[in-house]
Amino acid sequence: MTKLAAAAAFWIAVALIQKLNWDLGGYKALVLLALLAATPVAVATARRRQPGESRPASHPLLLAVAALLALHAAYAVKELRRPSLIDAATTTLAAQAMVRDGGDPYAAPLDAVARGATGEARYAGYKYLPLTFLAYLPLGAPLAERGIVLTNLLLHLATIWLIFRLASAMAGPRGGALAALLYLALPLVPFQLFAKGVTDPVAVVPALVALLLAERSALPAGLCLGLSLSAKLLPGALLLPCCLPGAPRARLAYLLGIGLGLLPVLPFLVEAPRALVDNIVVFNLVRPADSTSWLFAAPPLAATLAHAAVALAYFGAFAAVWRRPPSLAGRCGLAAMLMLAAILAGPAAHHNYQLWWLPLLAALLGAVLAPERLPSAAAALYQSASRPARQGDLR
């Protein structure tokens, strides 16, 4: 019953976040704060689960996952008929066209919303790093907005698989299937991906791969995190301490991987450094708060204190992981907490930002909901029964 209550609370919290949008930023902040406070409990519970201790996912559970996947795919096909996407998608298509014509999307007037919010023309360039528009180029160039939706469907499938892998590594295949089911049961996710055409999955997918590889292979983990940063600074920058390896030599490989992953940014940085820095870094520092954030109605001192708190938490996370590298559950929980804290301290708490931490909390909660460890005798009997028979055993 407690596990069902935890799953229901997670679903209700995400539903409230979806409902509490413009002019309700204070109430949304309370829900995000509650999730932030609950994350360490989920980490502590998930840490007690051991890979392989839970039974394989049951057929009804797998059928439920397949049914929800089919519904998501059907919804994506529906949105393909008449796509009407937000500015994140349309400016991505415009950036692709500009690069094909030899222009620089960071020095071009692509973002009228940002220019209107700040009143300065230098903030009208493309707001994401180059891997975002490059990732959508293969399908976006020939299919325009439909290509954005189709690319998001592929990235969505990759996200579901990575959630399954993360939770399976923490609690076995049943935990992985439960995590995938939890994520698929959230209406916010397909709506943002297929009706709005948000581009966050381009940065989220390699970041999830980096977490999955962090304890095993430092160079590929760093490379994936660098690729995430080459798409968007956030959430990738928040995962830098979370994926830090324990061994000193591995840390050097990790840094090298990040550097390699950042190479797609180099040509644009060389061509127009001021325009790129203005639109990627400076704009987010001077961006005025909107009514999706509690800071919209708060005094300036509140924002300063919130930023200081997140900075302390961020560098504290670096120190903690450097001193004692955590388990996979600990890394996922730390990443989710930093993401939630960054959204709380940021000038906006838009729905697409929730796609950063939702896969991580879904994976943790899937591990929490997985069955308790089998008694030793029962576990031995189960492993014996599930082990493939060898030729000598058949004699």
C-alpha positions in Angstrom: 0.0 0.0 0.0 2.9 2.4 0.8 4.4 1.8 -2.6 1.1 2.5 -4.4 0.8 5.7 -2.4 4.3 6.7 -3.5 3.5 6.1 -7.1 0.2 8.0 -6.8 1.9 10.9 -5.1 4.4 11.1 -7.9 1.7 11.1 -10.5 -0.3 13.8 -8.7 2.7 16.0 -8.2 3.5 16.0 -11.9 -0.2 16.6 -12.7 -0.1 19.6 -10.4 3.0 20.9 -12.0 1.3 20.7 -15.3 -1.8 22.5 -14.0 0.1 25.2 -12.0 1.5 27.3 -14.8 1.2 31.0 -15.6 0.4 33.2 -12.7 0.7 30.2 -10.3 4.5 30.0 -9.9 4.4 30.2 -6.1 2.2 27.1 -5.9 4.3 25.2 -8.4 7.4 26.0 -6.4 5.8 24.3 -3.4 5.3 21.1 -5.4 8.8 21.2 -6.7 10.1 21.8 -3.2 8.2 18.8 -2.0 9.7 16.6 -4.7 13.2 17.9 -3.8 12.7 17.0 -0.2 11.3 13.5 -1.1 14.2 12.6 -3.4 16.7 11.6 -0.7 14.2 9.2 0.7 13.8 7.6 -2.7 17.6 7.3 -3.0 17.9 5.7 0.4 15.2 3.1 -0.5 16.5 2.4 -4.0 20.0 2.0 -2.7 18.9 -1.1 -0.7 17.8 -2.8 -3.8 20.4 -5.0 -5.5 20.5 -5.8 -9.3 19.1 -9.2 -10.1 17.3 -9.6 -6.8 13.8 -8.9 -8.2 12.1 -11.3 -10.5 11.8 -10.6 -14.3 9.1 -8.2 -15.3 5.7 -10.0 -15.5 3.8 -10.2 -18.8 1.0 -7.9 -17.6 3.5 -5.3 -16.6 5.3 -5.5 -20.0 1.9 -5.4 -21.8 1.0 -2.2 -19.9 4.3 -0.6 -21.0 3.7 -1.7 -24.6 0.1 -0.4 -24.5 1.2 3.0 -23.2 4.0 3.2 -25.8 1.5 2.5 -28.5 -0.8 5.3 -27.2 2.2 7.7 -27.2 3.1 6.7 -30.8 -0.6 7.1 -31.9 -0.6 10.6 -30.3 2.6 11.5 -32.2 1.0 10.4 -35.4 -2.1 12.5 -34.7 0.1 15.5 -34.1 1.9 14.9 -37.4 -1.2 15.8 -39.3 -1.3 19.4 -38.3 1.7 20.3 -36.2 1.7 23.7 -34.5 4.9 23.9 -32.4 6.3 26.4 -30.0 9.2 28.8 -30.7 11.8 26.3 -29.5 11.0 24.1 -32.5 10.4 26.9 -35.1 13.7 28.7 -34.2 15.5 25.4 -34.5 14.2 25.0 -38.0 15.1 28.6 -38.8 18.7 28.0 -37.4 19.0 24.9 -39.7 18.0 27.0 -42.7 20.4 29.8 -41.8 23.4 27.5 -41.4 22.6 25.8 -44.7 22.6 29.3 -46.3 26.0 30.1 -44.7 24.6 32.3 -41.9 25.2 32.4 -38.2 22.0 31.6 -36.1 23.4 33.3 -33.1 23.9 36.7 -34.8 20.5 36.6 -36.6 17.1 37.9 -35.4 15.5 34.5 -34.8 14.0 35.0 -31.3 11.5 37.8 -31.1 10.3 36.7 -27.7 13.7 37.1 -26.1 14.2 40.4 -27.8 10.9 41.7 -26.5 11.5 40.4 -23.0 14.9 42.2 -22.7 14.5 45.1 -25.1 17.9 44.4 -26.6 18.5 43.2 -30.2 21.7 41.2 -29.2 19.5 38.7 -27.4 17.5 37.8 -30.5 19.8 35.0 -31.7 19.3 31.2 -31.4 19.0 30.1 -27.7 20.4 26.6 -27.9 23.8 25.2 -28.7 24.5 23.7 -32.2 23.9 20.1 -31.5 20.2 20.9 -31.0 19.6 22.0 -34.5 22.0 19.5 -35.9 20.2 16.6 -34.2 16.9 17.7 -35.8 18.5 18.3 -39.2 18.1 14.9 -40.8 14.3 14.8 -40.4 13.7 18.6 -39.9 15.3 19.6 -43.2 13.0 17.5 -45.5 9.9 17.4 -43.2 10.0 20.8 -41.3 7.7 20.6 -38.2 6.8 17.0 -38.8 10.5 16.2 -38.7 10.7 17.7 -35.2 7.8 15.5 -34.0 9.3 12.4 -35.6 12.8 13.1 -34.1 11.1 13.6 -30.7 9.4 10.2 -31.1 12.8 8.5 -31.6 14.3 10.4 -28.7 11.3 9.5 -26.6 11.9 5.8 -27.3 15.6 6.2 -26.4 14.6 7.9 -23.1 12.2 5.1 -22.2 14.9 2.5 -22.8 17.5 4.4 -20.7 15.0 4.8 -17.8 14.5 1.0 -18.0 18.3 0.5 -18.0 18.9 2.9 -15.1 16.2 1.3 -12.9 17.2 -2.2 -13.9 20.8 -1.5 -12.8 19.4 -0.4 -9.4 16.7 -3.1 -8.8 16.5 -5.6 -11.6 14.2 -5.8 -14.7 11.0 -5.5 -12.8 12.1 -2.2 -11.4 13.1 -1.1 -14.9 9.6 -2.0 -16.3 7.9 -0.2 -13.4 10.0 2.9 -14.0 9.2 2.9 -17.7 5.5 2.5 -16.9 5.6 5.4 -14.4 7.2 7.7 -17.0 4.8 6.7 -19.8 1.8 7.3 -17.5 2.6 11.1 -17.3 0.4 13.1 -19.8 2.8 16.0 -19.6 5.6 14.1 -21.4 3.9 13.3 -24.8 2.1 16.7 -24.8 5.4 18.5 -24.5 7.2 16.3 -27.1 4.6 16.0 -29.8 2.1 18.9 -29.4 4.7 21.5 -28.4 7.8 20.1 -30.1 10.2 20.9 -27.2 13.9 20.2 -27.9 15.1 19.2 -24.5 15.4 15.5 -25.2 18.4 16.2 -27.4 20.3 17.2 -24.2 18.5 14.7 -21.8 19.3 11.5 -23.7 23.1 11.8 -23.8 23.0 13.0 -20.1 21.1 9.8 -19.1 23.7 7.7 -21.0 26.5 9.5 -19.1 24.9 8.6 -15.8 24.6 5.0 -16.9 28.3 4.9 -17.9 29.7 7.0 -15.0 30.7 4.1 -12.8 32.1 1.9 -15.6 33.7 4.0 -18.4 34.9 7.5 -17.8 35.8 8.6 -21.3 32.4 7.6 -22.9 30.6 9.1 -20.0 32.4 12.4 -20.4 31.8 12.3 -24.1 28.1 11.9 -23.7 28.0 14.7 -21.1 29.9 16.9 -23.5 27.4 16.1 -26.3 24.6 17.1 -23.9 26.3 20.4 -23.2 26.8 20.9 -26.9 23.0 20.8 -27.2 22.1 22.9 -24.1 24.0 24.1 -21.1 21.2 22.8 -18.9 20.7 20.2 -17.7 24.1 18.9 -18.8 26.1 21.4 -16.6 24.2 20.2 -13.5 25.4 16.6 -14.1 29.1 17.5 -14.2 29.6 16.6 -10.5 27.1 13.7 -10.6 29.1 11.7 -13.3 32.5 12.4 -11.8 34.5 9.2 -11.5 36.3 8.1 -8.4 39.8 7.3 -9.7 42.2 10.2 -10.6 43.1 8.7 -14.0 39.4 8.2 -14.7 38.8 11.8 -14.0 41.3 12.9 -16.6 39.6 10.6 -19.1 36.2 12.1 -18.1 37.5 15.6 -18.7 38.9 14.6 -22.1 35.5 13.1 -23.1 33.7 16.3 -22.1 36.2 18.3 -24.3 35.6 16.0 -27.2 31.8 16.3 -26.8 32.0 20.0 -26.9 33.8 20.2 -30.3 30.5 20.9 -32.2 30.4 24.3 -30.4 33.9 25.3 -31.5 33.2 26.5 -35.1 30.3 28.8 -33.9 32.4 30.1 -31.0 35.2 31.0 -33.3 32.9 32.6 -35.9 30.9 34.9 -33.6 32.0 34.5 -29.9 30.1 37.6 -28.7 26.8 36.6 -30.2 27.0 33.0 -29.0 27.9 34.0 -25.4 25.2 36.7 -25.3 22.4 34.3 -26.3 23.6 31.2 -24.5 25.0 32.6 -21.3 24.3 36.3 -20.7 20.7 36.2 -21.7 20.0 33.6 -19.0 21.7 35.8 -16.4 19.7 38.9 -17.3 16.4 37.2 -18.3 13.5 38.6 -16.3 11.4 36.2 -14.2 8.0 35.3 -15.6 4.9 34.2 -13.7 5.7 30.5 -13.9 8.4 31.1 -11.2 7.8 32.2 -7.6 10.5 34.8 -8.1 8.2 36.8 -10.4 6.5 38.3 -7.3 9.5 38.1 -4.9 11.9 40.9 -4.1 15.3 40.9 -5.8 17.0 39.7 -2.6 15.1 36.4 -2.8 16.6 35.7 -6.2 20.1 36.5 -5.0 19.7 34.2 -2.0 18.2 31.4 -4.2 21.1 31.6 -6.6 23.6 31.5 -3.8 21.9 28.4 -2.3 22.1 26.6 -5.6 25.7 27.5 -6.1 26.6 26.2 -2.7 24.7 23.0 -3.4 26.4 22.6 -6.7 29.9 23.0 -5.4 29.0 20.9 -2.4 27.9 18.1 -4.7 31.4 18.3 -6.4 33.1 18.0 -3.1 30.9 15.1 -1.9 31.3 13.1 -5.1 35.1 13.8 -5.2 35.5 12.5 -1.7 33.2 9.5 -2.0 31.7 8.5 -5.4 28.1 7.5 -4.8 26.1 4.6 -6.1 24.1 4.9 -9.3 21.0 5.6 -7.2 23.0 8.3 -5.4 24.1 9.8 -8.7 20.6 9.9 -10.1 19.2 11.4 -7.0 21.9 14.1 -6.8 21.3 15.0 -10.4 17.5 15.2 -9.9 17.9 17.4 -6.8 20.3 19.8 -8.6 17.8 20.0 -11.5 14.9 20.7 -9.2 16.9 23.3 -7.3 18.0 25.0 -10.5 14.4 25.3 -11.7 13.3 26.7 -8.4 16.1 29.3 -8.5 15.6 30.1 -12.1 13.6 32.9 -13.8 11.1 30.4 -15.3 9.7 27.0 -14.4 8.3 26.0 -17.8 6.9 22.6 -18.5 9.7 21.5 -20.8 12.2 21.9 -17.9 10.5 19.1 -16.1 11.7 16.7 -18.7 15.1 17.1 -17.2 14.4 15.4 -13.9 11.3 13.3 -14.6 13.3 10.3 -16.1 15.6 10.3 -13.1 12.8 10.3 -10.5 10.9 7.7 -12.5 14.0 5.4 -12.5 14.4 5.9 -8.7 10.8 5.3 -8.0 10.7 2.2 -10.2 13.6 0.9 -8.1 11.7 1.7 -4.9 8.5 -0.1 -6.2 10.5 -3.2 -7.2 9.8 -6.2 -5.0 11.9 -6.7 -1.9 14.9 -9.0 -2.1 14.1 -12.7 -2.2 15.0 -14.8 0.8 18.4 -16.5 0.2 17.0 -20.0 -0.3 14.2 -18.8 -2.6 16.7 -16.7 -4.6 19.1 -19.6 -5.0 16.2 -21.8 -6.2 15.0 -19.0 -8.7 18.5 -18.5 -10.1 19.0 -22.3 -10.5 15.7 -22.6 -12.3 16.4 -19.6 -14.6 20.0 -20.6 -15.5 20.3 -22.0 -19.0 21.0 -25.8 -18.9 24.5 -26.8 -19.9 25.1 -29.9 -22.0 26.5 -31.8 -19.0 23.3 -31.2 -17.1 21.3 -33.1 -19.7 23.0 -36.4 -19.2 
